[in-house]
Amino acid sequence: MPAEGRGPRLLTLPAADRCLCWALRAANGRQLGVGVRAYRSEAELAEAVRELIIERAALRCTVGQSEGRLWVWTAYLPVRSTRRGAGEAVPVARSARGYLRRDQCQAGVEGFLAGLQWIGQELRRSGRDGHWPW
């Protein structure tokens, strides 16, 4: 379900085993990024997306080459734990496709982050501040 106004949209998509996943699409329909995990319920998906939007400033994105020699990116959120050695950052999103050049991939990262920013601003403006569905 789209956020109000013309801009990026967060979509709920079916996944294997009756699970759900999400994708972020630009206003023109181009995929900006997809979630890494599948979720067993709408409530679980909603909480993960809510955290992603709220914590978007903490995202760390890496760019690298896939086995097929295409450039791809992955976005990570830091682990929320005070325990020493609790683990590394958790992947939450990735590029929806591979890119031929590194600079194109980096532009894809920037488009994804700008899309999340737009969604967050629209939710705040509409008074739904991070509440799914949109």
N, CA, C and O of each residue as an XYZ file, in Angstrom:
536
protein
N       0.826     -1.175      0.000
C       0.000      0.000      0.000
C       0.875      1.246      0.000
O       1.788      1.345      0.820
N       0.631      2.183     -0.878
C       1.527      3.324     -1.009
C       1.347      4.353      0.084
O       0.262      4.516      0.642
N       2.425      5.038      0.373
C       2.346      6.216      1.234
C       1.646      7.294      0.419
O       1.660      7.245     -0.811
N       1.043      8.256      1.080
C       0.323      9.303      0.368
C       1.299     10.144     -0.444
O       2.471     10.278     -0.092
N       0.793     10.705     -1.537
C       1.637     11.527     -2.385
C       2.335     10.682     -3.433
O       2.251      9.454     -3.426
N       3.012     11.353     -4.316
C       3.740     10.649     -5.369
C       5.191     10.504     -4.938
O       5.906     11.494     -4.782
N       5.597      9.319     -4.757
C       6.954      9.057     -4.324
C       7.167      7.571     -4.178
O       6.343      6.784     -4.644
N       8.250      7.166     -3.542
C       8.528      5.743     -3.332
C       7.403      5.063     -2.551
O       6.663      5.703     -1.803
N       7.297      3.754     -2.745
C       6.285      2.955     -2.046
C       6.933      1.727     -1.434
O       7.805      1.100     -2.035
N       6.497      1.398     -0.245
C       6.874      0.133      0.379
C       5.762     -0.861      0.098
O       4.598     -0.604      0.407
N       6.116     -1.989     -0.484
C       5.139     -2.998     -0.857
C       5.335     -4.267     -0.050
O       6.465     -4.650      0.253
N       4.245     -4.912      0.293
C       4.266     -6.238      0.910
C       4.152     -7.255     -0.216
O       3.267     -7.155     -1.066
N       5.053     -8.234     -0.219
C       5.069     -9.243     -1.272
C       5.017    -10.636     -0.660
O       5.544    -10.850      0.432
N       4.386    -11.589     -1.348
C       4.386    -12.967     -0.844
C       5.769    -13.590     -1.012
O       6.490    -13.292     -1.964
N       6.120    -14.452     -0.076
C       7.385    -15.192     -0.129
C       7.058    -16.681      0.036
O       5.893    -17.053      0.172
N       8.067    -17.508      0.025
C       7.881    -18.950      0.159
C       7.268    -19.309      1.511
O       7.394    -18.560      2.479
N       6.617    -20.442      1.564
C       6.043    -20.988      2.801
C       5.074    -20.041      3.500
O       5.065    -19.942      4.727
N       4.262    -19.352      2.714
C       3.237    -18.434      3.239
C       3.807    -17.287      4.067
O       3.131    -16.737      4.936
N       5.032    -16.945      3.790
C       5.675    -15.827      4.476
C       5.486    -14.562      3.645
O       4.964    -14.601      2.531
N       5.920    -13.450      4.210
C       5.825    -12.151      3.551
C       7.194    -11.488      3.523
O       8.038    -11.746      4.381
N       7.403    -10.642      2.542
C       8.618     -9.838      2.491
C       8.218     -8.449      1.999
O       7.045     -8.197      1.725
N       9.188     -7.557      1.889
C       8.892     -6.199      1.461
C       9.840     -5.782      0.352
O      10.927     -6.338      0.193
N       9.402     -4.786     -0.414
C      10.234     -4.171     -1.452
C       9.955     -2.676     -1.440
O       8.831     -2.245     -1.184
N      10.973     -1.901     -1.716
C      10.840     -0.448     -1.840
C      10.929     -0.119     -3.322
O      11.915     -0.441     -3.984
N       9.884      0.529     -3.836
C       9.851      0.889     -5.255
C       9.783      2.389     -5.420
O       9.153      3.087     -4.627
N      10.436      2.878     -6.454
C      10.385      4.303     -6.802
C       9.007      4.616     -7.379
O       8.246      3.705     -7.704
N       8.691      5.883     -7.504
C       7.402      6.305     -8.051
C       7.184      5.757     -9.459
O       6.045      5.521     -9.863
N       8.267      5.552    -10.208
C       8.154      5.025    -11.571
C       8.083      3.494    -11.614
O       8.053      2.915    -12.700
N       8.056      2.826    -10.448
C       7.944      1.371    -10.379
C       9.266      0.631    -10.297
O       9.283     -0.576    -10.056
N      10.369      1.329    -10.492
C      11.686      0.686    -10.426
C      11.976      0.254     -8.991
O      11.764      1.027     -8.056
N      12.455     -0.962     -8.813
C      12.777     -1.434     -7.465
C      14.040     -0.763     -6.954
O      15.073     -0.760     -7.624
N      13.945     -0.193     -5.755
C      15.089      0.458     -5.119
C      15.826     -0.492     -4.183
O      17.033     -0.353     -3.982
N      15.118     -1.445     -3.617
C      15.723     -2.402     -2.707
C      14.674     -3.379     -2.213
O      13.473     -3.149     -2.352
N      15.146     -4.472     -1.635
C      14.251     -5.500     -1.091
C      14.752     -5.929      0.278
O      15.935     -5.807      0.594
N      13.830     -6.431      1.076
C      14.196     -6.951      2.384
C      14.970     -8.248      2.249
O      14.784     -8.997      1.290
N      15.835     -8.508      3.209
C      16.651     -9.721      3.192
C      15.873    -10.915      3.737
O      16.035    -12.034      3.250
N      15.036    -10.688      4.735
C      14.311    -11.760      5.411
C      12.880    -11.893      4.913
O      12.320    -10.981      4.305
N      12.312    -13.052      5.188
C      10.877    -13.276      5.016
C      10.280    -13.362      6.421
O      10.949    -13.804      7.355
N       9.028    -12.940      6.570
C       8.377    -12.870      7.873
C       7.133    -13.744      7.875
O       6.444    -13.859      6.861
N       6.851    -14.353      9.008
C       5.740    -15.292      9.122
C       4.379    -14.626      9.284
O       3.350    -15.267      9.069
N       4.358    -13.360      9.655
C       3.078    -12.680      9.855
C       3.191    -11.212      9.454
O       4.287    -10.660      9.348
N       2.035    -10.597      9.236
C       2.016     -9.174      8.929
C       2.545     -8.360     10.103
O       3.214     -7.346      9.903
N       2.252     -8.792     11.317
C       2.729     -8.068     12.500
C       4.256     -8.093     12.578
O       4.880     -7.079     12.887
N       4.847     -9.236     12.300
C       6.315     -9.365     12.319
C       6.939     -8.504     11.229
O       7.944     -7.831     11.460
N       6.342     -8.527     10.040
C       6.815     -7.703      8.934
C       6.690     -6.223      9.285
O       7.618     -5.446      9.060
N       5.557     -5.841      9.829
C       5.319     -4.440     10.188
C       6.352     -3.950     11.189
O       6.846     -2.830     11.059
N       6.685     -4.751     12.170
C       7.680     -4.352     13.172
C       9.060     -4.188     12.545
O       9.782     -3.249     12.877
N       9.429     -5.083     11.650
C      10.733     -4.993     10.980
C      10.814     -3.741     10.106
O      11.835     -3.053     10.105
N       9.760     -3.443      9.372
C       9.748     -2.256      8.509
C       9.752     -0.993      9.363
O      10.435     -0.021      9.043
N       8.995     -1.014     10.441
C       8.962      0.132     11.358
C      10.373      0.416     11.892
O      10.811      1.566     11.910
N      11.076     -0.629     12.324
C      12.438     -0.468     12.819
C      13.352      0.077     11.725
O      14.171      0.960     11.980
N      13.215     -0.444     10.515
C      14.036      0.021      9.396
C      13.843      1.518      9.157
O      14.815      2.253      8.982
N      12.606      1.958      9.151
C      12.329      3.373      8.893
C      12.827      4.245     10.041
O      13.451      5.281      9.814
N      12.554      3.830     11.256
C      12.973      4.619     12.423
C      14.492      4.675     12.538
O      15.051      5.720     12.871
N      15.154      3.572     12.269
C      16.608      3.461     12.437
C      17.385      3.683     11.147
O      18.563      3.332     11.077
N      16.756      4.256     10.125
C      17.418      4.392      8.824
C      18.726      5.172      8.876
O      19.614      4.933      8.057
N      18.861      6.092      9.815
C      20.112      6.863      9.923
C      21.271      5.976     10.395
O      22.434      6.313     10.173
N      20.964      4.853     11.041
C      22.001      3.950     11.542
C      22.407      2.897     10.510
O      23.324      2.114     10.757
N      21.735      2.871      9.359
C      22.070      1.872      8.339
C      23.503      2.051      7.860
O      23.981      3.170      7.672
N      24.168      0.935      7.669
C      25.506      0.919      7.079
C      25.391      0.086      5.811
O      24.954     -1.064      5.858
N      25.776      0.651      4.697
C      25.648     -0.039      3.414
C      27.018     -0.413      2.870
O      27.964      0.375      2.910
N      27.098     -1.629      2.365
C      28.334     -2.086      1.736
C      28.051     -2.389      0.274
O      26.938     -2.760     -0.097
N      29.074     -2.224     -0.546
C      28.991     -2.488     -1.978
C      30.057     -3.523     -2.310
O      31.197     -3.422     -1.856
N      29.680     -4.511     -3.100
C      30.635     -5.540     -3.495
C      30.158     -6.246     -4.757
O      29.078     -5.961     -5.274
N      30.972     -7.163     -5.241
C      30.615     -7.903     -6.449
C      30.061     -9.272     -6.099
O      30.533     -9.940     -5.179
N      29.042     -9.674     -6.859
C      28.435    -10.987     -6.693
C      29.279    -12.023     -7.432
O      30.258    -11.687     -8.099
N      28.881    -13.282     -7.301
C      29.586    -14.345     -8.018
C      29.512    -14.132     -9.530
O      30.414    -14.531    -10.266
N      28.431    -13.501     -9.981
C      28.263    -13.225    -11.407
C      28.984    -11.966    -11.871
O      28.802    -11.520    -13.004
N      29.812    -11.391    -10.982
C      30.620    -10.207    -11.267
C      29.790     -8.932    -11.436
O      30.273     -7.951    -12.001
N      28.546     -8.940    -10.951
C      27.742     -7.725    -10.935
C      27.913     -7.058     -9.581
O      28.186     -7.726     -8.583
N      27.753     -5.739     -9.547
C      27.868     -4.998     -8.302
C      26.525     -5.033     -7.571
O      25.475     -4.813     -8.174
N      26.569     -5.311     -6.278
C      25.373     -5.372     -5.437
C      25.660     -4.648     -4.128
O      26.820     -4.466     -3.757
N      24.612     -4.238     -3.433
C      24.782     -3.597     -2.127
C      23.932     -4.317     -1.089
O      22.945     -4.973     -1.420
N      24.331     -4.185      0.169
C      23.591     -4.723      1.308
C      23.572     -3.662      2.387
O      24.579     -3.002      2.642
N      22.414     -3.500      3.022
C      22.261     -2.537      4.119
C      22.145     -3.304      5.431
O      21.433     -4.304      5.520
N      22.858     -2.819      6.452
C      22.909     -3.471      7.762
C      22.447     -2.508      8.853
O      22.713     -1.308      8.788
N      21.755     -3.046      9.852
C      21.456     -2.309     11.075
C      22.350     -2.857     12.169
O      22.640     -4.053     12.186
N      22.793     -2.000     13.087
C      23.635     -2.496     14.178
C      22.839     -3.407     15.116
O      21.626     -3.260     15.268
N      23.536     -4.336     15.731
C      22.918     -5.222     16.717
C      22.553     -4.398     17.936
O      23.338     -3.560     18.381
N      21.376     -4.628     18.476
C      20.905     -3.911     19.667
C      21.161     -4.779     20.894
O      20.277     -5.513     21.337
N      22.356     -4.695     21.433
C      22.690     -5.480     22.608
C      23.814     -4.807     23.373
O      24.703     -4.195     22.781
N      23.767     -4.923     24.680
C      24.851     -4.415     25.511
C      25.837     -5.519     25.859
O      26.867     -5.272     26.487
N      25.513     -6.740     25.445
C      26.417     -7.861     25.719
C      27.675     -7.748     24.865
O      27.603     -7.501     23.661
N      28.807     -7.930     25.494
C      30.068     -7.909     24.765
C      30.119     -9.079     23.788
O      29.773    -10.207     24.138
N      30.552     -8.800     22.567
C      30.653     -9.847     21.551
C      29.299    -10.361     21.099
O      29.192    -11.520     20.696
N      28.263     -9.538     21.152
C      26.912     -9.973     20.815
C      26.741    -10.293     19.332
O      25.744    -10.905     18.948
N      27.663     -9.905     18.522
C      27.544    -10.212     17.105
C      27.735     -8.982     16.250
O      27.922     -7.870     16.742
N      27.682     -9.214     14.978
C      27.889     -8.127     14.032
C      26.559     -7.563     13.571
O      25.492     -8.044     13.955
N      26.641     -6.541     12.744
C      25.447     -5.914     12.197
C      24.610     -6.945     11.441
O      25.139     -7.926     10.919
N      23.307     -6.711     11.391
C      22.363     -7.633     10.781
C      21.937     -7.098      9.405
O      21.500     -5.951      9.305
N      22.059     -7.909      8.348
C      21.605     -7.440      7.042
C      20.084     -7.316      7.026
O      19.383     -8.230      7.460
N      19.569     -6.186      6.525
C      18.124     -5.970      6.503
C      17.587     -5.703      5.102
O      16.401     -5.911      4.847
N      18.440     -5.248      4.194
C      17.998     -4.946      2.833
C      19.160     -5.186      1.875
O      20.326     -5.227      2.268
N      18.797     -5.341      0.610
C      19.815     -5.543     -0.423
C      19.318     -4.955     -1.729
O      18.141     -4.626     -1.875
N      20.232     -4.831     -2.671
C      19.842     -4.327     -3.984
C      18.871     -5.314     -4.626
O      18.976     -6.525     -4.431
N      17.944     -4.786     -5.380
C      16.952     -5.619     -6.050
C      17.521     -6.261     -7.314
O      16.936     -7.186     -7.878
N      18.665     -5.754     -7.743
C      19.304     -6.282     -8.953
C      20.795     -6.034     -8.873
O      21.267     -5.339     -7.973
N      21.542     -6.601     -9.812
C      22.963     -6.347     -9.918
C      23.219     -5.204    -10.885
O      22.421     -4.953    -11.788
N      24.330     -4.517    -10.695
C      24.708     -3.379    -11.532
C      26.009     -3.699    -12.264
O      26.856     -4.423    -11.742
N      26.165     -3.165    -13.456
C      27.368     -3.413    -14.240
C      28.579     -2.669    -13.694
O      29.706     -3.155    -13.795
N      28.351     -1.479    -13.109
C      29.455     -0.660    -12.619
C      29.252     -0.312    -11.148
O      28.126     -0.225    -10.660
N      30.364     -0.116    -10.463
C      30.335      0.231     -9.045
C      29.599      1.554     -8.796
O      28.836      1.658     -7.836
N      29.820      2.567     -9.651
C      29.170      3.860     -9.444
C      27.655      3.757     -9.608
O      26.915      4.476     -8.937
N      27.180      2.869    -10.493
C      25.743      2.643    -10.628
C      25.183      2.011     -9.355
O      24.092      2.360     -8.906
N      25.931      1.090     -8.788
C      25.521      0.433     -7.554
C      25.451      1.446     -6.410
O      24.499      1.443     -5.630
N      26.451      2.298     -6.317
C      26.453      3.326     -5.275
C      25.264      4.265     -5.445
O      24.663      4.692     -4.459
N      24.924      4.588     -6.689
C      23.735      5.409     -6.949
C      22.470      4.664     -6.514
O      21.509      5.281     -6.053
N      22.476      3.339     -6.662
C      21.352      2.526     -6.189
C      21.200      2.605     -4.676
O      20.082      2.687     -4.168
N      22.319      2.581     -3.953
C      22.304      2.743     -2.490
C      21.690      4.092     -2.140
O      20.808      4.181     -1.285
N      22.159      5.131     -2.801
C      21.671      6.484     -2.517
C      20.177      6.614     -2.820
O      19.452      7.290     -2.090
N      19.719      5.972     -3.890
C      18.296      5.981     -4.212
C      17.469      5.264     -3.158
O      16.381      5.719     -2.803
N      17.978      4.144     -2.656
C      17.294      3.395     -1.597
C      17.185      4.238     -0.326
O      16.109      4.341      0.264
N      18.295      4.836      0.090
C      18.292      5.659      1.302
C      17.387      6.877      1.154
O      16.691      7.253      2.097
N      17.395      7.494     -0.024
C      16.509      8.638     -0.271
C      15.043      8.193     -0.236
O      14.181      8.925      0.252
N      14.765      7.004     -0.748
C      13.405      6.468     -0.706
C      12.927      6.233      0.713
O      11.787      6.557      1.048
N      13.792      5.668      1.556
C      13.442      5.478      2.970
C      13.198      6.812      3.650
O      12.268      6.953      4.444
N      14.033      7.787      3.337
C      13.873      9.127      3.912
C      12.514      9.711      3.522
O      11.812     10.272      4.363
N      12.148      9.580      2.257
C      10.880     10.111      1.765
C       9.708      9.436      2.487
O       8.776     10.107      2.931
N       9.762      8.105      2.599
C       8.696      7.357      3.286
C       8.584      7.840      4.733
O       7.482      8.096      5.219
N       9.724      7.965      5.423
C       9.713      8.432      6.806
C       9.098      9.810      6.948
O       8.326     10.050      7.876
N       9.430     10.724      6.040
C       8.871     12.079      6.076
C       7.370     12.068      5.811
O       6.620     12.798      6.459
N       6.931     11.252      4.870
C       5.500     11.157      4.571
C       4.722     10.596      5.762
O       3.629     11.070      6.072
N       5.279      9.600      6.417
C       4.606      9.016      7.585
C       4.506     10.027      8.716
O       3.477     10.128      9.384
N       5.577     10.767      8.923
C       5.569     11.801      9.963
C       4.547     12.885      9.624
O       3.791     13.334     10.486
N       4.535     13.297      8.363
C       3.619     14.345      7.907
C       2.157     13.897      8.043
O       1.286     14.705      8.365
N       1.896     12.618      7.798
C       0.522     12.110      7.848
C       0.100     11.723      9.266
O      -1.065     11.402      9.501
N       1.048     11.753     10.215
C       0.728     11.389     11.594
C       0.767      9.898     11.867
O       0.388      9.464     12.954
N       1.220      9.095     10.897
C       1.284      7.638     11.097
C       2.657      7.186     11.563
O       2.834      6.014     11.896
N       3.608      8.064     11.594
C       4.990      7.872     12.038
C       5.419      6.420     12.254
O       5.570      5.972     13.390
N       5.608      5.709     11.178
C       6.142      4.361     11.248
C       5.106      3.267     11.404
O       5.474      2.132     11.706
N       3.838      3.551     11.214
C       2.819      2.527     11.382
C       2.436      1.894     10.047
O       2.060      2.586      9.101
N       2.534      0.618      9.992
C       2.212     -0.191      8.818
C       0.764     -0.610      8.943
O       0.309     -0.765     10.076
N      -0.008     -0.808      7.874
C       0.359     -0.665      6.472
C       0.199      0.769      5.993
O      -0.432      1.609      6.634
N       0.801      1.004      4.838
C       0.723      2.339      4.255
C      -0.277      2.299      3.161
O      -0.521      3.316      2.511
